[in-house]
Amino acid sequence: MDKKRVKLNDILLSLKQIPKTISIIWKIDNKNFFLTILLSIITGFLPVVTLLLSQEIINSLVKENITLNYTLIVFFTYLFVSFIGECISEEKNYITNKLQYTLQYKLSYLIMDRCTNLTLEDFEQSSTYDKIEKLTSEISYRPYQIFISIIGIFSSCVTISSSFILLLLWNPYISIILAIIPIISLLYYLNIGQKEFKIIWGRSKDERKAWYLNYLLTHDFSFKEITMLKLKDYILSQYKSISQKFINQNTSILRKKLYFNIIYKFIMDIAGAVILAMAIISAYYKEILIGNVMTYIRSVGFIQSNSNILMSNIYNIYNGSLYMDILFDFLNQCDNKNKINSIEFKEDINKIVFDNISFSYNNKTKVLKNINLTLKRGEIVALVGANGSGKSTFLKIISGLYNIQQGNIFINNKSIKDINLQDYRSKFSVLFQDFVRYELSLRENIAFGDINNLTYDKRIYDILNKLQLDFLQKEDGSYNLDILLGNWFEGGRQLSQGQWQKIALCRACFKDASV
């Protein structure tokens, strides 16, 4: 792990993603974004307002020539402002919670959408899975955490500044001391944040393995084999080992935070005690009123508590910005892969020509080498070869799932590098050997072959009858297209492997494709 200390420049660089983060939150829900900021600023002022009112109440009791009516007016004003403050605080909590839910689902939707821009080669790399797993697991709270921390900083700064001004008017030197201590402490606290982020992000592979081990023991597809082979204890021991590693790492960070908090609070308590002693002495010698003493005591308390909040929020922003930096890099990576070739391809495929095609995985041994082949419409072609000879790779290349490394493919005499791949793929219907079992309705399982015809019941019935899916027929020979398949959801119909294969074949036949 990097042992370097966090410098001010490191903090400023890490915060460069804040404008982007604010921008994306504003686009998602600008109304609640604005209301949250407005209410946070108001709640930042209210503690000092109530503090000054309480000071005036106490001072009015010891001042001469102050009527009871005046004291009561100030008292009821204090109650009113306090009540309004509580109402505003509750409204703020309601709005921020509503904003969090919106962010959670819309940002998750954004990542899901961007992932579809990646290539099959991207998904065949473990590093891609590590990044996606970490991003999706934290997308529900990281951006929201940054936003709330920014709002918290606004509110804390308003309260600290107001309290600071009150103390500054009384004793400038005391105010300077209270300001210096949190600033010095902040750099060390952020250094802990940097270490925490690197630990958590660096264990993405282990977290994904822990998830997979959990998945193996909690789902039906692996139950039979794990039971027969008595693998339970081995898998549990692997999971326990990884979990213990996480616990040790988390405990290490918590211990550092504990030591920091104890030392920081001790220093702040000493500074606060000195200030309080000075206020008491000043009041004893009649230099200030009792109400002012209370104000200074509470002002110190406000500065202490809000300094803790301020540091915690800056810590969260710094830590969250490191995450957002990776998120935006990922989104940019996905967007760059979504550059659609300019030439539309709407005609049917009549001829496919492989021109000296070669392909290798990770720049190692070539799976395909100098393939030259012409396929014409109407032909039935079978690829025969041993395991690992490149049959599946050939299929993925011809269907546009792999980018060409060497050579070229001509579709109706047009280079595949120039045509729109989305248009091109729409001309294919492919039944993969590792087809997907959609635990959804029968209608969706068939019509996913051509999603634009999801409600084309007659065509779905024709395919079902043609391929004789009698195991799903009702007594009158009809089909319930809305029946759920699989056992993940209540009321679902479990199918055998062979029956799932027939469903997948129906899906492939449902599409009116050239190839």
Secondary structure, DSSP 8 states (H G I E B T S, - for coil): -------HHHHHHHGGGHHHHHHHHHHH-HHHHHHHHHHHHHHHHHHHHHHHHHHHHHHHHHSTT--HHHHHHHHHHHHHHHHHHHHHHHHHHHHHHHHHHHHHHHHHHHHHHHHTTS-HHHHTSHHHHHHHHHHHHHTTTHHHHHHHHHHHHHHHHHHHHHHHHHHHHH-HHHHHHHHHHHHHHHHHHHHHHHHHHHHHHHTHHHHHHHHHHHHHHSSGGGHHHHHHHT-HHHHHHHHHHHHHHHHHHHHHHHHHHHHHHHHHHHHHHHHHHHHHHHHHHHHHTTSS-HHHHHHHHHHHHHHHHHHHHHHHHHHHHHHHHHHHHHHHHHHHHHHHTT---SB---S---EEEEEEEEEESTTSSEEEEEEEEEEETT--------TTSSHHHHHHHHTTSS--SEEEEEETTEETTTB-HHHHHTT-----TT-----SBHHHHHHGGGGGGTT-HHHHHHHHHHTT-GGGB-TTS-B-TT-BBSSSSTT-B---HHHHHHHHHHHHHHS----
